[in-house]
Amino acid sequence: MREMLVTYRKLDPNDIDKNQLGYEVIADCIEFPGESSLAAAHAFYDTQGHSALRRFVRRICFENSN
């Protein structure tokens, strides 16, 4: 996923929809589970109400945080 983000940033440097941030949050929850990644996930979820990635953040970061 990290390699995909590098390519994505090159293809869409403006990223007005904040998809890159969403994918980075998801990758952090998978690679580095804990308080820091969970806090970033909550911040993304709370501020990016329009994002289609919210459901994946919820599923991967919140529902699997046990």
N, CA, C, O and CB atoms as a CASP TS submission, in Angstrom:
PFRMAT TS
TARGET T0000
AUTHOR 0000-0000-0000
METHOD Language model
MODEL 1
PARENT N/A
ATOM      1  N   MET     1       0.825  -1.180   0.000  1.00  0.00           N
ATOM      2  CA  MET     1       0.000   0.000   0.000  1.00  0.00           C
ATOM      3  C   MET     1       0.878   1.257   0.000  1.00  0.00           C
ATOM      4  O   MET     1       0.530   2.265  -0.614  1.00  0.00           O
ATOM      5  CB  MET     1      -0.943  -0.009   1.208  1.00  0.00           C
ATOM      6  N   ARG     2       1.999   1.187   0.683  1.00  0.00           N
ATOM      7  CA  ARG     2       2.893   2.354   0.723  1.00  0.00           C
ATOM      8  C   ARG     2       3.441   2.673  -0.672  1.00  0.00           C
ATOM      9  O   ARG     2       3.563   3.842  -1.036  1.00  0.00           O
ATOM     10  CB  ARG     2       4.060   2.104   1.707  1.00  0.00           C
ATOM     11  N   GLU     3       3.768   1.648  -1.445  1.00  0.00           N
ATOM     12  CA  GLU     3       4.257   1.861  -2.816  1.00  0.00           C
ATOM     13  C   GLU     3       3.167   2.498  -3.672  1.00  0.00           C
ATOM     14  O   GLU     3       3.446   3.363  -4.502  1.00  0.00           O
ATOM     15  CB  GLU     3       4.722   0.523  -3.448  1.00  0.00           C
ATOM     16  N   MET     4       1.944   2.071  -3.469  1.00  0.00           N
ATOM     17  CA  MET     4       0.819   2.644  -4.204  1.00  0.00           C
ATOM     18  C   MET     4       0.679   4.136  -3.881  1.00  0.00           C
ATOM     19  O   MET     4       0.395   4.945  -4.765  1.00  0.00           O
ATOM     20  CB  MET     4      -0.492   1.891  -3.863  1.00  0.00           C
ATOM     21  N   LEU     5       0.882   4.489  -2.611  1.00  0.00           N
ATOM     22  CA  LEU     5       0.772   5.892  -2.212  1.00  0.00           C
ATOM     23  C   LEU     5       1.821   6.770  -2.888  1.00  0.00           C
ATOM     24  O   LEU     5       1.537   7.911  -3.253  1.00  0.00           O
ATOM     25  CB  LEU     5       0.899   6.014  -0.705  1.00  0.00           C
ATOM     26  N   VAL     6       3.016   6.249  -3.054  1.00  0.00           N
ATOM     27  CA  VAL     6       4.069   7.011  -3.738  1.00  0.00           C
ATOM     28  C   VAL     6       3.637   7.318  -5.165  1.00  0.00           C
ATOM     29  O   VAL     6       3.768   8.449  -5.633  1.00  0.00           O
ATOM     30  CB  VAL     6       5.413   6.230  -3.735  1.00  0.00           C
ATOM     31  N   THR     7       3.124   6.308  -5.850  1.00  0.00           N
ATOM     32  CA  THR     7       2.651   6.488  -7.224  1.00  0.00           C
ATOM     33  C   THR     7       1.457   7.437  -7.264  1.00  0.00           C
ATOM     34  O   THR     7       1.379   8.309  -8.129  1.00  0.00           O
ATOM     35  CB  THR     7       2.273   5.132  -7.846  1.00  0.00           C
ATOM     36  N   TYR     8       0.537   7.265  -6.336  1.00  0.00           N
ATOM     37  CA  TYR     8      -0.660   8.092  -6.271  1.00  0.00           C
ATOM     38  C   TYR     8      -0.295   9.562  -6.082  1.00  0.00           C
ATOM     39  O   TYR     8      -0.894  10.437  -6.707  1.00  0.00           O
ATOM     40  CB  TYR     8      -1.573   7.621  -5.136  1.00  0.00           C
ATOM     41  N   ARG     9       0.671   9.830  -5.234  1.00  0.00           N
ATOM     42  CA  ARG     9       1.094  11.222  -4.995  1.00  0.00           C
ATOM     43  C   ARG     9       1.689  11.853  -6.254  1.00  0.00           C
ATOM     44  O   ARG     9       1.533  13.053  -6.483  1.00  0.00           O
ATOM     45  CB  ARG     9       2.120  11.278  -3.851  1.00  0.00           C
ATOM     46  N   LYS    10       2.371  11.046  -7.066  1.00  0.00           N
ATOM     47  CA  LYS    10       2.927  11.553  -8.325  1.00  0.00           C
ATOM     48  C   LYS    10       1.819  11.843  -9.336  1.00  0.00           C
ATOM     49  O   LYS    10       1.879  12.829 -10.071  1.00  0.00           O
ATOM     50  CB  LYS    10       3.928  10.542  -8.915  1.00  0.00           C
ATOM     51  N   LEU    11       0.822  10.987  -9.365  1.00  0.00           N
ATOM     52  CA  LEU    11      -0.266  11.130 -10.340  1.00  0.00           C
ATOM     53  C   LEU    11      -1.259  12.228  -9.972  1.00  0.00           C
ATOM     54  O   LEU    11      -1.828  12.878 -10.849  1.00  0.00           O
ATOM     55  CB  LEU    11      -1.003   9.820 -10.479  1.00  0.00           C
ATOM     56  N   ASP    12      -1.461  12.431  -8.682  1.00  0.00           N
ATOM     57  CA  ASP    12      -2.452  13.414  -8.225  1.00  0.00           C
ATOM     58  C   ASP    12      -1.881  14.215  -7.060  1.00  0.00           C
ATOM     59  O   ASP    12      -2.279  14.006  -5.914  1.00  0.00           O
ATOM     60  CB  ASP    12      -3.776  12.714  -7.806  1.00  0.00           C
ATOM     61  N   PRO    13      -0.958  15.127  -7.337  1.00  0.00           N
ATOM     62  CA  PRO    13      -0.308  15.858  -6.244  1.00  0.00           C
ATOM     63  C   PRO    13      -1.256  16.781  -5.472  1.00  0.00           C
ATOM     64  O   PRO    13      -0.978  17.105  -4.317  1.00  0.00           O
ATOM     65  CB  PRO    13       0.833  16.671  -6.794  1.00  0.00           C
ATOM     66  N   ASN    14      -2.350  17.207  -6.069  1.00  0.00           N
ATOM     67  CA  ASN    14      -3.285  18.094  -5.377  1.00  0.00           C
ATOM     68  C   ASN    14      -4.214  17.348  -4.420  1.00  0.00           C
ATOM     69  O   ASN    14      -4.511  17.842  -3.333  1.00  0.00           O
ATOM     70  CB  ASN    14      -4.108  18.854  -6.387  1.00  0.00           C
ATOM     71  N   ASP    15      -4.666  16.182  -4.813  1.00  0.00           N
ATOM     72  CA  ASP    15      -5.499  15.296  -3.995  1.00  0.00           C
ATOM     73  C   ASP    15      -6.555  16.057  -3.186  1.00  0.00           C
ATOM     74  O   ASP    15      -6.569  16.006  -1.956  1.00  0.00           O
ATOM     75  CB  ASP    15      -4.621  14.491  -3.051  1.00  0.00           C
ATOM     76  N   ILE    16      -7.421  16.752  -3.888  1.00  0.00           N
ATOM     77  CA  ILE    16      -8.424  17.578  -3.210  1.00  0.00           C
ATOM     78  C   ILE    16      -9.400  16.749  -2.360  1.00  0.00           C
ATOM     79  O   ILE    16     -10.012  17.281  -1.434  1.00  0.00           O
ATOM     80  CB  ILE    16      -9.202  18.385  -4.238  1.00  0.00           C
ATOM     81  N   ASP    17      -9.546  15.484  -2.659  1.00  0.00           N
ATOM     82  CA  ASP    17     -10.463  14.629  -1.900  1.00  0.00           C
ATOM     83  C   ASP    17      -9.810  13.973  -0.685  1.00  0.00           C
ATOM     84  O   ASP    17     -10.474  13.251   0.057  1.00  0.00           O
ATOM     85  CB  ASP    17     -11.023  13.561  -2.802  1.00  0.00           C
ATOM     86  N   LYS    18      -8.531  14.212  -0.479  1.00  0.00           N
ATOM     87  CA  LYS    18      -7.780  13.665   0.669  1.00  0.00           C
ATOM     88  C   LYS    18      -7.740  12.142   0.679  1.00  0.00           C
ATOM     89  O   LYS    18      -7.650  11.533   1.745  1.00  0.00           O
ATOM     90  CB  LYS    18      -8.390  14.156   1.969  1.00  0.00           C
ATOM     91  N   ASN    19      -7.805  11.519  -0.502  1.00  0.00           N
ATOM     92  CA  ASN    19      -7.729  10.065  -0.566  1.00  0.00           C
ATOM     93  C   ASN    19      -6.365   9.549  -0.129  1.00  0.00           C
ATOM     94  O   ASN    19      -6.270   8.496   0.502  1.00  0.00           O
ATOM     95  CB  ASN    19      -8.034   9.588  -1.972  1.00  0.00           C
ATOM     96  N   GLN    20      -5.324  10.277  -0.457  1.00  0.00           N
ATOM     97  CA  GLN    20      -3.980   9.846  -0.059  1.00  0.00           C
ATOM     98  C   GLN    20      -3.875   9.776   1.460  1.00  0.00           C
ATOM     99  O   GLN    20      -3.298   8.839   2.012  1.00  0.00           O
ATOM    100  CB  GLN    20      -2.909  10.804  -0.626  1.00  0.00           C
ATOM    101  N   LEU    21      -4.432  10.766   2.120  1.00  0.00           N
ATOM    102  CA  LEU    21      -4.430  10.773   3.581  1.00  0.00           C
ATOM    103  C   LEU    21      -5.203   9.578   4.116  1.00  0.00           C
ATOM    104  O   LEU    21      -4.760   8.927   5.062  1.00  0.00           O
ATOM    105  CB  LEU    21      -5.031  12.081   4.120  1.00  0.00           C
ATOM    106  N   GLY    22      -6.339   9.286   3.530  1.00  0.00           N
ATOM    107  CA  GLY    22      -7.143   8.144   3.963  1.00  0.00           C
ATOM    108  C   GLY    22      -6.396   6.833   3.813  1.00  0.00           C
ATOM    109  O   GLY    22      -6.408   6.003   4.722  1.00  0.00           O
ATOM    110  N   TYR    23      -5.749   6.641   2.682  1.00  0.00           N
ATOM    111  CA  TYR    23      -4.974   5.416   2.482  1.00  0.00           C
ATOM    112  C   TYR    23      -3.789   5.340   3.438  1.00  0.00           C
ATOM    113  O   TYR    23      -3.431   4.259   3.906  1.00  0.00           O
ATOM    114  CB  TYR    23      -4.483   5.331   1.039  1.00  0.00           C
ATOM    115  N   GLU    24      -3.185   6.482   3.725  1.00  0.00           N
ATOM    116  CA  GLU    24      -2.072   6.499   4.675  1.00  0.00           C
ATOM    117  C   GLU    24      -2.553   6.139   6.083  1.00  0.00           C
ATOM    118  O   GLU    24      -1.875   5.406   6.803  1.00  0.00           O
ATOM    119  CB  GLU    24      -1.391   7.882   4.683  1.00  0.00           C
ATOM    120  N   VAL    25      -3.705   6.646   6.468  1.00  0.00           N
ATOM    121  CA  VAL    25      -4.283   6.305   7.763  1.00  0.00           C
ATOM    122  C   VAL    25      -4.550   4.801   7.847  1.00  0.00           C
ATOM    123  O   VAL    25      -4.238   4.168   8.856  1.00  0.00           O
ATOM    124  CB  VAL    25      -5.586   7.098   7.999  1.00  0.00           C
ATOM    125  N   ILE    26      -5.120   4.240   6.804  1.00  0.00           N
ATOM    126  CA  ILE    26      -5.402   2.803   6.771  1.00  0.00           C
ATOM    127  C   ILE    26      -4.105   2.002   6.870  1.00  0.00           C
ATOM    128  O   ILE    26      -4.030   1.040   7.634  1.00  0.00           O
ATOM    129  CB  ILE    26      -6.166   2.427   5.480  1.00  0.00           C
ATOM    130  N   ALA    27      -3.090   2.391   6.107  1.00  0.00           N
ATOM    131  CA  ALA    27      -1.807   1.689   6.149  1.00  0.00           C
ATOM    132  C   ALA    27      -1.192   1.754   7.541  1.00  0.00           C
ATOM    133  O   ALA    27      -0.634   0.768   8.023  1.00  0.00           O
ATOM    134  CB  ALA    27      -0.840   2.282   5.119  1.00  0.00           C
ATOM    135  N   ASP    28      -1.291   2.911   8.188  1.00  0.00           N
ATOM    136  CA  ASP    28      -0.755   3.049   9.544  1.00  0.00           C
ATOM    137  C   ASP    28      -1.489   2.149  10.530  1.00  0.00           C
ATOM    138  O   ASP    28      -0.865   1.554  11.410  1.00  0.00           O
ATOM    139  CB  ASP    28      -0.844   4.500  10.002  1.00  0.00           C
ATOM    140  N   CYS    29      -2.801   2.046  10.391  1.00  0.00           N
ATOM    141  CA  CYS    29      -3.571   1.171  11.284  1.00  0.00           C
ATOM    142  C   CYS    29      -3.168  -0.289  11.115  1.00  0.00           C
ATOM    143  O   CYS    29      -3.157  -1.049  12.083  1.00  0.00           O
ATOM    144  CB  CYS    29      -5.072   1.330  11.022  1.00  0.00           C
ATOM    145  N   ILE    30      -2.843  -0.674   9.906  1.00  0.00           N
ATOM    146  CA  ILE    30      -2.437  -2.053   9.645  1.00  0.00           C
ATOM    147  C   ILE    30      -1.004  -2.297  10.134  1.00  0.00           C
ATOM    148  O   ILE    30      -0.736  -3.286  10.817  1.00  0.00           O
ATOM    149  CB  ILE    30      -2.550  -2.370   8.138  1.00  0.00           C
ATOM    150  N   GLU    31      -0.094  -1.394   9.782  1.00  0.00           N
ATOM    151  CA  GLU    31       1.321  -1.587  10.105  1.00  0.00           C
ATOM    152  C   GLU    31       1.683  -1.236  11.536  1.00  0.00           C
ATOM    153  O   GLU    31       2.510  -1.902  12.159  1.00  0.00           O
ATOM    154  CB  GLU    31       2.156  -0.774   9.184  1.00  0.00           C
ATOM    155  N   PHE    32       1.060  -0.188  12.052  1.00  0.00           N
ATOM    156  CA  PHE    32       1.430   0.332  13.372  1.00  0.00           C
ATOM    157  C   PHE    32       0.192   0.511  14.248  1.00  0.00           C
ATOM    158  O   PHE    32      -0.142   1.637  14.616  1.00  0.00           O
ATOM    159  CB  PHE    32       2.182   1.672  13.235  1.00  0.00           C
ATOM    160  N   PRO    33      -0.491  -0.580  14.588  1.00  0.00           N
ATOM    161  CA  PRO    33      -1.691  -0.430  15.407  1.00  0.00           C
ATOM    162  C   PRO    33      -1.331   0.150  16.774  1.00  0.00           C
ATOM    163  O   PRO    33      -0.291  -0.168  17.349  1.00  0.00           O
ATOM    164  CB  PRO    33      -2.409  -1.787  15.571  1.00  0.00           C
ATOM    165  N   GLY    34      -2.204   0.995  17.269  1.00  0.00           N
ATOM    166  CA  GLY    34      -1.966   1.596  18.573  1.00  0.00           C
ATOM    167  C   GLY    34      -2.658   2.929  18.698  1.00  0.00           C
ATOM    168  O   GLY    34      -3.448   3.321  17.839  1.00  0.00           O
ATOM    169  N   GLU    35      -2.356   3.615  19.767  1.00  0.00           N
ATOM    170  CA  GLU    35      -3.034   4.872  20.069  1.00  0.00           C
ATOM    171  C   GLU    35      -2.804   5.941  19.009  1.00  0.00           C
ATOM    172  O   GLU    35      -3.728   6.673  18.654  1.00  0.00           O
ATOM    173  CB  GLU    35      -2.579   5.386  21.403  1.00  0.00           C
ATOM    174  N   SER    36      -1.582   6.036  18.503  1.00  0.00           N
ATOM    175  CA  SER    36      -1.255   7.078  17.530  1.00  0.00           C
ATOM    176  C   SER    36      -2.020   6.895  16.219  1.00  0.00           C
ATOM    177  O   SER    36      -2.613   7.844  15.705  1.00  0.00           O
ATOM    178  CB  SER    36       0.243   7.086  17.256  1.00  0.00           C
ATOM    179  N   SER    37      -2.006   5.684  15.686  1.00  0.00           N
ATOM    180  CA  SER    37      -2.720   5.446  14.424  1.00  0.00           C
ATOM    181  C   SER    37      -4.225   5.537  14.625  1.00  0.00           C
ATOM    182  O   SER    37      -4.945   5.979  13.730  1.00  0.00           O
ATOM    183  CB  SER    37      -2.351   4.072  13.846  1.00  0.00           C
ATOM    184  N   LEU    38      -4.700   5.127  15.779  1.00  0.00           N
ATOM    185  CA  LEU    38      -6.128   5.222  16.071  1.00  0.00           C
ATOM    186  C   LEU    38      -6.562   6.682  16.188  1.00  0.00           C
ATOM    187  O   LEU    38      -7.648   7.042  15.733  1.00  0.00           O
ATOM    188  CB  LEU    38      -6.461   4.462  17.365  1.00  0.00           C
ATOM    189  N   ALA    39      -5.728   7.522  16.791  1.00  0.00           N
ATOM    190  CA  ALA    39      -6.039   8.954  16.895  1.00  0.00           C
ATOM    191  C   ALA    39      -6.085   9.594  15.511  1.00  0.00           C
ATOM    192  O   ALA    39      -6.967  10.408  15.237  1.00  0.00           O
ATOM    193  CB  ALA    39      -4.997   9.675  17.779  1.00  0.00           C
ATOM    194  N   ALA    40      -5.147   9.237  14.638  1.00  0.00           N
ATOM    195  CA  ALA    40      -5.145   9.761  13.269  1.00  0.00           C
ATOM    196  C   ALA    40      -6.381   9.286  12.516  1.00  0.00           C
ATOM    197  O   ALA    40      -6.959  10.035  11.727  1.00  0.00           O
ATOM    198  CB  ALA    40      -3.867   9.329  12.523  1.00  0.00           C
ATOM    199  N   ALA    41      -6.785   8.039  12.759  1.00  0.00           N
ATOM    200  CA  ALA    41      -7.983   7.501  12.113  1.00  0.00           C
ATOM    201  C   ALA    41      -9.228   8.256  12.568  1.00  0.00           C
ATOM    202  O   ALA    41     -10.093   8.576  11.751  1.00  0.00           O
ATOM    203  CB  ALA    41      -8.132   6.001  12.418  1.00  0.00           C
ATOM    204  N   HIS    42      -9.324   8.540  13.856  1.00  0.00           N
ATOM    205  CA  HIS    42     -10.467   9.303  14.366  1.00  0.00           C
ATOM    206  C   HIS    42     -10.484  10.709  13.776  1.00  0.00           C
ATOM    207  O   HIS    42     -11.545  11.220  13.419  1.00  0.00           O
ATOM    208  CB  HIS    42     -10.427   9.374  15.903  1.00  0.00           C
ATOM    209  N   ALA    43      -9.326  11.329  13.672  1.00  0.00           N
ATOM    210  CA  ALA    43      -9.251  12.673  13.090  1.00  0.00           C
ATOM    211  C   ALA    43      -9.708  12.655  11.639  1.00  0.00           C
ATOM    212  O   ALA    43     -10.469  13.527  11.220  1.00  0.00           O
ATOM    213  CB  ALA    43      -7.818  13.228  13.186  1.00  0.00           C
ATOM    214  N   PHE    44      -9.253  11.674  10.868  1.00  0.00           N
ATOM    215  CA  PHE    44      -9.674  11.556   9.470  1.00  0.00           C
ATOM    216  C   PHE    44     -11.185  11.323   9.407  1.00  0.00           C
ATOM    217  O   PHE    44     -11.891  11.989   8.649  1.00  0.00           O
ATOM    218  CB  PHE    44      -8.912  10.400   8.757  1.00  0.00           C
ATOM    219  N   TYR    45     -11.667  10.388  10.196  1.00  0.00           N
ATOM    220  CA  TYR    45     -13.085  10.031  10.177  1.00  0.00           C
ATOM    221  C   TYR    45     -13.968  11.222  10.543  1.00  0.00           C
ATOM    222  O   TYR    45     -15.028  11.420   9.950  1.00  0.00           O
ATOM    223  CB  TYR    45     -13.350   8.871  11.138  1.00  0.00           C
ATOM    224  N   ASP    46     -13.534  12.002  11.507  1.00  0.00           N
ATOM    225  CA  ASP    46     -14.324  13.138  11.981  1.00  0.00           C
ATOM    226  C   ASP    46     -14.308  14.338  11.028  1.00  0.00           C
ATOM    227  O   ASP    46     -15.261  15.117  10.993  1.00  0.00           O
ATOM    228  CB  ASP    46     -13.818  13.569  13.328  1.00  0.00           C
ATOM    229  N   THR    47     -13.229  14.485  10.258  1.00  0.00           N
ATOM    230  CA  THR    47     -13.106  15.675   9.410  1.00  0.00           C
ATOM    231  C   THR    47     -13.384  15.431   7.932  1.00  0.00           C
ATOM    232  O   THR    47     -13.609  16.383   7.185  1.00  0.00           O
ATOM    233  CB  THR    47     -11.740  16.239   9.552  1.00  0.00           C
ATOM    234  N   GLN    48     -13.372  14.193   7.505  1.00  0.00           N
ATOM    235  CA  GLN    48     -13.551  13.885   6.081  1.00  0.00           C
ATOM    236  C   GLN    48     -14.877  13.166   5.837  1.00  0.00           C
ATOM    237  O   GLN    48     -14.910  12.041   5.337  1.00  0.00           O
ATOM    238  CB  GLN    48     -12.383  13.025   5.567  1.00  0.00           C
ATOM    239  N   GLY    49     -15.957  13.835   6.198  1.00  0.00           N
ATOM    240  CA  GLY    49     -17.287  13.242   6.081  1.00  0.00           C
ATOM    241  C   GLY    49     -17.690  12.861   4.669  1.00  0.00           C
ATOM    242  O   GLY    49     -18.551  12.001   4.486  1.00  0.00           O
ATOM    243  N   HIS    50     -17.093  13.475   3.680  1.00  0.00           N
ATOM    244  CA  HIS    50     -17.429  13.202   2.277  1.00  0.00           C
ATOM    245  C   HIS    50     -16.653  12.017   1.703  1.00  0.00           C
ATOM    246  O   HIS    50     -16.974  11.538   0.616  1.00  0.00           O
ATOM    247  CB  HIS    50     -17.162  14.434   1.435  1.00  0.00           C
ATOM    248  N   SER    51     -15.651  11.547   2.411  1.00  0.00           N
ATOM    249  CA  SER    51     -14.742  10.545   1.853  1.00  0.00           C
ATOM    250  C   SER    51     -15.361   9.146   1.790  1.00  0.00           C
ATOM    251  O   SER    51     -15.974   8.671   2.746  1.00  0.00           O
ATOM    252  CB  SER    51     -13.473  10.497   2.672  1.00  0.00           C
ATOM    253  N   ALA    52     -15.184   8.519   0.658  1.00  0.00           N
ATOM    254  CA  ALA    52     -15.621   7.127   0.502  1.00  0.00           C
ATOM    255  C   ALA    52     -14.738   6.177   1.305  1.00  0.00           C
ATOM    256  O   ALA    52     -15.097   5.016   1.504  1.00  0.00           O
ATOM    257  CB  ALA    52     -15.609   6.725  -0.980  1.00  0.00           C
ATOM    258  N   LEU    53     -13.604   6.655   1.760  1.00  0.00           N
ATOM    259  CA  LEU    53     -12.682   5.806   2.527  1.00  0.00           C
ATOM    260  C   LEU    53     -13.064   5.717   4.000  1.00  0.00           C
ATOM    261  O   LEU    53     -12.491   4.908   4.731  1.00  0.00           O
ATOM    262  CB  LEU    53     -11.264   6.335   2.403  1.00  0.00           C
ATOM    263  N   ARG    54     -14.004   6.517   4.446  1.00  0.00           N
ATOM    264  CA  ARG    54     -14.399   6.489   5.858  1.00  0.00           C
ATOM    265  C   ARG    54     -14.823   5.096   6.297  1.00  0.00           C
ATOM    266  O   ARG    54     -14.457   4.657   7.387  1.00  0.00           O
ATOM    267  CB  ARG    54     -15.533   7.473   6.108  1.00  0.00           C
ATOM    268  N   ARG    55     -15.582   4.398   5.473  1.00  0.00           N
ATOM    269  CA  ARG    55     -16.041   3.060   5.879  1.00  0.00           C
ATOM    270  C   ARG    55     -14.884   2.095   6.034  1.00  0.00           C
ATOM    271  O   ARG    55     -14.920   1.215   6.894  1.00  0.00           O
ATOM    272  CB  ARG    55     -17.035   2.507   4.864  1.00  0.00           C
ATOM    273  N   PHE    56     -13.847   2.252   5.204  1.00  0.00           N
ATOM    274  CA  PHE    56     -12.681   1.389   5.326  1.00  0.00           C
ATOM    275  C   PHE    56     -11.843   1.756   6.550  1.00  0.00           C
ATOM    276  O   PHE    56     -11.283   0.881   7.210  1.00  0.00           O
ATOM    277  CB  PHE    56     -11.830   1.472   4.062  1.00  0.00           C
ATOM    278  N   VAL    57     -11.762   3.037   6.845  1.00  0.00           N
ATOM    279  CA  VAL    57     -11.079   3.481   8.067  1.00  0.00           C
ATOM    280  C   VAL    57     -11.816   2.905   9.276  1.00  0.00           C
ATOM    281  O   VAL    57     -11.191   2.378  10.197  1.00  0.00           O
ATOM    282  CB  VAL    57     -11.015   5.051   8.145  1.00  0.00           C
ATOM    283  N   ARG    58     -13.124   3.007   9.269  1.00  0.00           N
ATOM    284  CA  ARG    58     -13.919   2.463  10.381  1.00  0.00           C
ATOM    285  C   ARG    58     -13.689   0.962  10.523  1.00  0.00           C
ATOM    286  O   ARG    58     -13.434   0.472  11.624  1.00  0.00           O
ATOM    287  CB  ARG    58     -15.422   2.750  10.167  1.00  0.00           C
ATOM    288  N   ARG    59     -13.777   0.243   9.429  1.00  0.00           N
ATOM    289  CA  ARG    59     -13.660  -1.214   9.470  1.00  0.00           C
ATOM    290  C   ARG    59     -12.257  -1.654   9.887  1.00  0.00           C
ATOM    291  O   ARG    59     -12.108  -2.526  10.743  1.00  0.00           O
ATOM    292  CB  ARG    59     -14.008  -1.809   8.106  1.00  0.00           C
ATOM    293  N   ILE    60     -11.237  -1.056   9.290  1.00  0.00           N
ATOM    294  CA  ILE    60      -9.868  -1.502   9.528  1.00  0.00           C
ATOM    295  C   ILE    60      -9.297  -0.941  10.828  1.00  0.00           C
ATOM    296  O   ILE    60      -8.610  -1.652  11.561  1.00  0.00           O
ATOM    297  CB  ILE    60      -8.982  -1.100   8.364  1.00  0.00           C
ATOM    298  N   CYS    61      -9.574   0.313  11.114  1.00  0.00           N
ATOM    299  CA  CYS    61      -8.958   0.956  12.274  1.00  0.00           C
ATOM    300  C   CYS    61      -9.769   0.820  13.555  1.00  0.00           C
ATOM    301  O   CYS    61      -9.205   0.601  14.627  1.00  0.00           O
ATOM    302  CB  CYS    61      -8.742   2.403  11.984  1.00  0.00           C
ATOM    303  N   PHE    62     -11.087   0.948  13.451  1.00  0.00           N
ATOM    304  CA  PHE    62     -11.903   0.938  14.666  1.00  0.00           C
ATOM    305  C   PHE    62     -12.390  -0.460  15.026  1.00  0.00           C
ATOM    306  O   PHE    62     -12.277  -0.887  16.175  1.00  0.00           O
ATOM    307  CB  PHE    62     -13.090   1.862  14.499  1.00  0.00           C
ATOM    308  N   GLU    63     -12.925  -1.163  14.048  1.00  0.00           N
ATOM    309  CA  GLU    63     -13.507  -2.475  14.342  1.00  0.00           C
ATOM    310  C   GLU    63     -12.444  -3.546  14.575  1.00  0.00           C
ATOM    311  O   GLU    63     -12.724  -4.570  15.199  1.00  0.00           O
ATOM    312  CB  GLU    63     -14.417  -2.901  13.208  1.00  0.00           C
ATOM    313  N   ASN    64     -11.242  -3.321  14.084  1.00  0.00           N
ATOM    314  CA  ASN    64     -10.170  -4.303  14.274  1.00  0.00           C
ATOM    315  C   ASN    64      -9.108  -3.805  15.247  1.00  0.00           C
ATOM    316  O   ASN    64      -7.978  -4.294  15.228  1.00  0.00           O
ATOM    317  CB  ASN    64      -9.524  -4.639  12.938  1.00  0.00           C
ATOM    318  N   SER    65      -9.450  -2.851  16.089  1.00  0.00           N
ATOM    319  CA  SER    65      -8.453  -2.277  17.004  1.00  0.00           C
ATOM    320  C   SER    65      -8.327  -3.052  18.301  1.00  0.00           C
ATOM    321  O   SER    65      -7.582  -2.639  19.190  1.00  0.00           O
ATOM    322  CB  SER    65      -8.802  -0.846  17.315  1.00  0.00           C
ATOM    323  N   ASN    66      -9.030  -4.160  18.431  1.00  0.00           N
ATOM    324  CA  ASN    66      -8.975  -4.936  19.677  1.00  0.00           C
ATOM    325  C   ASN    66      -7.643  -5.566  19.825  1.00  0.00           C
ATOM    326  O   ASN    66      -7.395  -6.262  20.810  1.00  0.00           O
ATOM    327  CB  ASN    66     -10.053  -5.999  19.723  1.00  0.00           C
TER
END
